[in-house]
Amino acid sequence: MLKAVIFDMDGLMVDTEVISFQCYKDIIESYHFPFTLDEYIQSYPGRPLHTSIQFIKEHYQLDFQVEEKIQLFKSLEEKYMKKDGVQLKKGLLPLLQYLQDHHIQTIVATSSIRERADQILNSHNIMKYFDDIVCGNEVKNGKPFPDIFLKACEKLDVQTCNALVLEDSEAGIQAAYDAQIPVICIPDMKYPHEKYIQKVEHIYTSLEDVISYLENHI
């Protein structure tokens, strides 16, 4: 029986991936390397910021302090968010209301830090729909490792077989699969490769489509 739904945040609930792409693009191109959307989609969505900055340093063989670039990324992100805002994904509010009406627990499991997650979610007044939140700094290993989803189940005191993960990224799909939690994918920038498609329950185009799945599992 389904008792809890675990939500990723970036790219699933809020349309932040395009902002993240621009931040990484600014950092990488400051070293005169080109950076395309395809490159971003291939290696960055769903992964912790620290992991991605470390990847940039090693991939481009650059000499910089990782923490300094993390702070630069945060500054750039804040600038773009203030300029363009962050929109909720289609179907999120109907789904959250459905889960609340049916007394299903909900939790956010995001690679983001708590301050950023709170800022984004509170700006849309949706934290009221969630029972808890797990952030990247609360676990040892970020996605694609399963730690964050296992922590989410621990916080809600539910077994993994009674939970469901909603994700948009391949890293998140892998993390849920390794946590042995059923996962539904709502792709954002990238449709998952075949090996990840085999690991999901369903792929939907909108969060609102998840309601039809839930009607057969609660």
N, C-alpha and C positions, 0 to 999 in steps of 0.2 A: 504493500500500500504506500502510495506517495504521501510523504509527510512534510517535505521541504523542497524548495526550489532555490538553487544557488545561481546568482546572476553575476556574470562578468560585467564590467562597467564600460571601459573604452571600446568604442566600435559596436557594442551591443546595445547599451542603454542610451549612450550619448555619442554624438557625432564628432569625436575628438581626433580620429585618426588623421584626417586631413591637416589638422593643426600640428600634430606630432611630425608628420612628414615634412612640413615646412620648417619646423625647428631643426630637425636633423639635416635638412638640406642646407640651411643657413650655416650650420656648424661645419659640415663637410666641405661645402663650396668655399668657405673662408680659407681653406688650404688648397684651393684651386683644383679640386677634384670635382668632376660632374656627378650629380646624384639624381637619379630618375625615380619616378613613382614606382616603376617595376622593381627597382632595387629595394625600395622601402618595403613593398608588399612581400618580397621574397624573404626578408630576414628580420623585420622589426616588430610587426604587430603582435601584441599579447605578451611580449617579454618585458621584464623589469627594466627601468631606465638605466640602472647601473650596468646591467648586462649589455645593453645596447651601446652605451658609451664605451665600455671596455672593448666591445667588438669593433667599434670604429677605430679605436686606438691601435688595435692589433692588425686589423684588415688593411688599413692605410699606412701602417708603420709610422705612426705619429708619436711625437714626444710631448705629452701634456699630462697635467694632473687630472685624473678622472673626476674628482670631486669638483674641481673648478668648472669643468664642462657640464656637470650635472646642474650646477647653479646657473650656468649660462642657459642651458635648456629650459630651466624653470622660468627664468626671466623672459626668454623669448615666448614661451607658451603663455605666460600671463599677458604679455603684450598682444598676442594674436587673439586670445580669448576676450580681452577687453574690446578689441577692435571689431571682431566678427561675432562674438557670442558663441555659445555651445547649444546646439539644438538637441532635443530628445528624439530618439528613434521612433519611427512609426510603430504604433501598436503597443508601446510600453505601458501607457496609462490604463488602457482597457485590461491588459494582462494583469497588472498589479492589483487593480480593483477586483478582478475575478478571483485571484488568489486570496485576497483579504476576505471576500465574501464567503469563500469556501474554507476558511480557517487553515490554510496551508502556510507553514512558516516560510519566511523568505530571508535571504542573507546576500549581501554583496561580497564577492571575492575578487579583489582587484590588485594588480601588481603595483598600483599607485600607493603613495604615502597617504596617511590618514588626513592630513590637513588639506591636501588637494582633493581627495575624494569627498570630504565633507563640504568643501567649497562648491564643487560642481553639483552635488546632489541637493544640497540645501538651496542653491540658487533656483532650483526648479521645484522646491518644496515636496520632494518625494521620499525623504528619509522616513517619513511617517508610515510608509508602506513596508518598511523593513524591520526585522527583529534584531538584526545585528550586522556587523561588517567585519571583514578580515582584509587587512592590507599587507602589501608585500613585505614590509619590515617586521611582520609578526611571524614569519616562517624562515627557515634556513635556506631553502631552495625555491626559486621562483619558477613559474611555468617555463618549460613544459614538464617540470617535475610536479608530482601530485600533491605536494605539501599543503598548498593553500586550500584545496578542496577538502582534504582530510581535516584540516583545522576548522573549516566551516561546519562540517558535520559534528565535530567535537563541540563547537560552541552551541549548536542547536540541540545537542544530545540526540542525534538521529543516526541510524545506521546508514552506511553508504547505499545499501540496496533500497532504502526508502527515500532517497534523494534524487534530484534531477539537476543537471548542470545546463545552463544556457550560455553558449559561447559563439564568438564570431571567428576566432583565429585557430590556426592549426596547432599552435603551442597550447592553447586552452583545451582543444579537443584531446591532445595527447595527455595532458595533465589529468583530465577527467577520466579518460580511459584507463590510465595507470592507477588511478584511485578506485577503480572499479565502480564508478558512478555513471549511470546512463547519461548521455549528453546529446542535446539537440543543437544544431548549428544554424545560425542565422547569419550568413556571410555578409561582410561589410565591403572591404575593398577587393577581397580575393576569394574566389570559390575554391574550396579545399581540393587538394589532390586526391586521387583515387584511394591511396592507402589510408587517408584520414576519413574519407567518405565511409569506408568499411567499419569505422569505429564509432559512428554516430547512429542514434535511433532514427533521426529524420533530419532533413535540411529544409528549412522554410525561408520564404522571402521576407516575412514580417513577424515580429513578436506576437502580433495578434493571432497569427496562425497557430501558435502554440496552444491556444485555448482548446482547439479541436482535439489535440493530443491529450490534454489534461482531462477532458470529459470522459475518456475511456480508461483513466488511470487513478481516479480519486473516488 
